[in-house]
Amino acid sequence: MAYCTQEDLAQAYGEDRLTGWSRLNPDTVDRAIINASAEIDGYLLSGGYDVPLAGCPANLKKYCIDIAAANLVVSAGVFAKDPGGEAVVEQAKIARRYLEKVAEGKFKIPGYTDAESAEPEKPSAGNIRVSSRSKLDLRGY
């Protein structure tokens, strides 16, 4: 299952850039999306999630867009010529760092309670839990 679509990429980065990165080949865009989704699934599997996830959390959609766009920029060879290319690749690095933390079990996918079942989390019925920390005394510094 793909975590984003060509339309998502076009909305995020613009149709003109997407066309240039793919060199007018929609199959190239599809391949970039499939590769980005497979990469995300690899991280999720390492984190103990069953893939593909039931539904697509918003952050995974964004990360899939970022990784797919970076793959297109690099494969098209326009990284140095496109002024925004470096920013696109940096966004993919941020996505991959988050996904590495998910794979290590340090971060959880929002909306999924248990990595084993990866079932969508159901909100509790009106219970609110509030906690506070003790005050930090900085006198003398």
N, C-alpha and C positions, 0 to 999 in steps of 0.2 A: 504494500500500500504506500502510495506517495503521500508525503506530508504537506505538499503544496502543489500548485498548478502553474501552468504557463501564465495564466491571467494574474495570479498572485505575484509572480516575478515581474510582469509588465507593470502592475500597479506600484510595486515597490521601487523599481529602477527605471521605468519608462520604456515604452515600446521601441523607441529609436535605439536605445542602448542595447536592449535585448536582441533586436534585429542585427545590430552590428556584431555583438559578441557571438551570436549563433551563425553568422555569415549567411543569413536568410534561410537557414535550415531548421525547421521546427523539430526535426528528429534530434538534433543536437541539444536543444533545450530539454526535450523529454528525457534524453539520456542523462543530462546533468541533474535533473530532478530525481530520476531513479537512483543514480549513484549517491546523491546527497541523502536520500531516504534510507538507502542501504547502509550508509555510513552511520546514520543516526541509530538505526536498528542494531548495529554492532555495539554501539555504546550502551544501548538499553539492555541488550542481552547480557553484557558484562555486568550490568547493575542488577541483574536478576529479574528483569521484566520479560513478560511474554510479548512477543512482537508478531505482527504489528499491533499497536495499542488500539483498543476499542475507542474510536474517536481520535481527534487530533487536538491536543492542548495548544493554545495560542502560541506559547513560547517555542514549541517544537516546529510549528508552522513557520515562524519567523526565522528560526535557525536553519530550517531546510531552505528557505529562500536565500539566506545569506551564503550558505555553503554552495548551493547550486550556482548562484551568481558568481562566486569566486572561482568555481570550477570553469565556468564559461570564460571569464576574464583571462585566466591563466592559459586555457587551451586555445583561445583565439590569438594569443600572443600580443594582446594590446595592453598588457599590464603597465608597461613603461610609457606608452603613448596616451593612455586614457587618464586624465587628471584624477578621476574618481576611482580608478582601478585599485590604488593602494588602500583607499578607504573600504572598498568592497572586500578586499582580502583581509583587512584588519577585522571587519565584522565577522567573517568566517572564523578567524582565530578566536574571537571572543566566544562564539558559539561552540567551538570545539573544546575550549577550556571548561565551559559549563558542562558539556556532555562528558568530559573526562571525570568531573566531580560526581556526576550521576553514576558513571561506571564504577567509581570507587566507593559508592554508597554514601558519600558525604552530602549530596543533594538528592532530593526526591522530585519526581515529576508532579507538578501541581495537579490536583484532581484525582490522584491515584494514591490510595492508602497503603497498599501492600505490594511490594515488588513481585511477590510470587503470583498473585492473582491479577494484578494490574487492573482491577475493577475501578470504575469511577467512584470517587469519594462522595458520600452523601452527607450533606450538612446536618449538624445536630439540630434538634427541634428546640430552638430558643434558648439553649444554654449558653451562657457567656462566662468565660473564665478570664479573670484579670489577675495578673501578678505584678509585683514590683520588686525592684532591687533595693538593697540598702544604699544609703547615701554614701558617696565617696568623699572622704575628708581630705581635702587638698591643702589644709592649713600647714604652713611651714615650707611650702614649695615656692 
